[in-house]
Amino acid sequence: TGILIEKDNPSQFSEALISLFILADISKKVKDKELIYKTENLKLVNQIPDEILKSLVLLNPNYFNKIKENCYKRVKNNFRWNIVSQKLVLLYHEIKKIHIPNTKGV
């Protein structure tokens, strides 16, 4: 969906942010796929810390838009209040089943 980083890894986090900012910049500047190979644009690409992202942006200079759309969909489908509240109700019922003994038939 986006860029995966390890929990509690500030170095990876900073590299991911740098990569995203550069990808956004490239996406704004490079509208034609062939323009990615201009010297000024290649300099930007080479500043991306992640080698995989470098390759992906060379194939698709608008790769940032794909990441952005994937992130939006992930938030919409997993973290909107209506989704979170439904998950919370289900969790509450599961906890209730575990911690309240079945008294039927006693």
Summary of the structure (lengths in Angstrom):
residues: 106
radius of gyration: 21.8
end to end distance: 50.9
largest distance: 79.8
contacts: 240
relative contact order: 0.12
helix: 73%
strand: 0%
